Amino acid sequence: MKPDWNPKWLTSFKKQNVIAPSTDSINSTTSSSTFPGSNNITSTKVTRQEPEPPTPVPYKSPGPYLVEYPYEYYFVINEPKTCEQQKPFLVLMVPVAPHNRAHRDVIRSTWGGESLVLDKVVKLFFLLGLQTGEGAEQIQDQLLQESKEHRDLIQSDFLDCYKNLTIKTMVMLEWLDSYCSSASYAMKIDSDMFLNLSNLVRMLLNAPKTNYMTGLVARGGAVLRDKSSKWYVPEELYSNPTYPPYALGLGYVLSLDLPKKLVEASRHVKPIYIEDVFLGFCMQHLGMEPTDPPSGGLYHVFPVDYSRCAYSRLVATTTHEHTDRVKDWNDFIKPGLR
């Protein structure tokens, strides 16, 4: 984002441990969402004064409260040269909690370990905020070492929590625009997903090169008014009964001309804590909507039981909590299937 980026609506946010949805009304070009991968937004002004990896700036605790917005986010750990050097066709962006090294290692050992698919370069990055609470400094030290070892961590200095997933998403878009715009496509994918990269790359070889977003597209999604719901949105915040089309946050693909456009659109869209719907509102502001996949059954919001046959036909699916994903992957990549 530009140094002078300062949307007027950001000034309404106050210090709090979690940013609550604004009670100001939102017009039809605003944002929200209804599936996991939601979050509580604020702004994402990211500057580019980050150190050369792997020598990140010293860790600085954000304290118990989020600061008042607007706020300048900095990259604490970055890989600014990777895309320039490796020129990937596809970039995989995986939001994950700082402490969750196990999930990162599983992904590195499975689909995230594939760097050349159908002769196309694929690059993996994990997107993190800052850990808080007991053991935060120890975790940060471990992240610095992990970064030196794998060179696949991107960390910004926002508080990493569920309610800030929209911040995480906007930081991701800013990073893609700043450091990886030469790639053709990026996929944001959750850490509990199985990804069939061969099918994904095959699909993208025939996909539009610009203004393209696809995934499991929700159309006519109901706005949840039940206060006990994880995705509750009060009527005074957004009065329409349904959301505009949006790609579910579990996994969506976008052409790399879109991050810059979405960041610009976010200046005009009031923040809401549900991340995937927020992007739907940004797309609506741009006069666009996400595209359905070329065939049904490629994306699954509910876990598909593993079998080589079933997984050979999909692009992405959520997995059961206790699934041995490394074991399934090792079976999946046996010769004779893909």
Stockholm file with secondary structure:
# STOCKHOLM 1.0

chainA/1-338         MKPDWNPKWLTSFKKQNVIAPSTDSINSTTSSSTFPGSNNITSTKVTRQEPEPPTPVPYKSPGPYLVEYPYEYYFVINEPKTCEQQKPFLVLMVPVAPHNRAHRDVIRSTWGGESLVLDKVVKLFFLLGLQTGEGAEQIQDQLLQESKEHRDLIQSDFLDCYKNLTIKTMVMLEWLDSYCSSASYAMKIDSDMFLNLSNLVRMLLNAPKTNYMTGLVARGGAVLRDKSSKWYVPEELYSNPTYPPYALGLGYVLSLDLPKKLVEASRHVKPIYIEDVFLGFCMQHLGMEPTDPPSGGLYHVFPVDYSRCAYSRLVATTTHEHTDRVKDWNDFIKPGLR
#=GR chainA/1-338 SS CCTTCCCGGGGGCCCCSSCCCCCSCBCTTCCCCCSSSCCCCCCCEECSCCCCTTCCCCCCCCCSSCCCSSCEECEEECCTTHHHHHCCSEEEEEECCTTCHHHHHHHHHTGGGCCEETTEEEEEEEEEEECCSTTHHHHHHHHHHHHHHHCCEEEEEEECSGGGHHHHHHHHHHHHHHHCTTSSEEEEECTTEEECHHHHHHHHTTSCSSSCEEEEEECSCBCBCCTTSTTBCCTTTBCCSBCCCEEEEEEEEEETTHHHHHHHHHTTSCCCSCHHHHHHHHHHHTTCCCBCCSSTTSEESSCCCCCHHHHHSCSEEECCTTCCHHHHHHHHTSTTCC
#=GC SS_cons         CCTTCCCGGGGGCCCCSSCCCCCSCBCTTCCCCCSSSCCCCCCCEECSCCCCTTCCCCCCCCCSSCCCSSCEECEEECCTTHHHHHCCSEEEEEECCTTCHHHHHHHHHTGGGCCEETTEEEEEEEEEEECCSTTHHHHHHHHHHHHHHHCCEEEEEEECSGGGHHHHHHHHHHHHHHHCTTSSEEEEECTTEEECHHHHHHHHTTSCSSSCEEEEEECSCBCBCCTTSTTBCCTTTBCCSBCCCEEEEEEEEEETTHHHHHHHHHTTSCCCSCHHHHHHHHHHHTTCCCBCCSSTTSEESSCCCCCHHHHHSCSEEECCTTCCHHHHHHHHTSTTCC
//
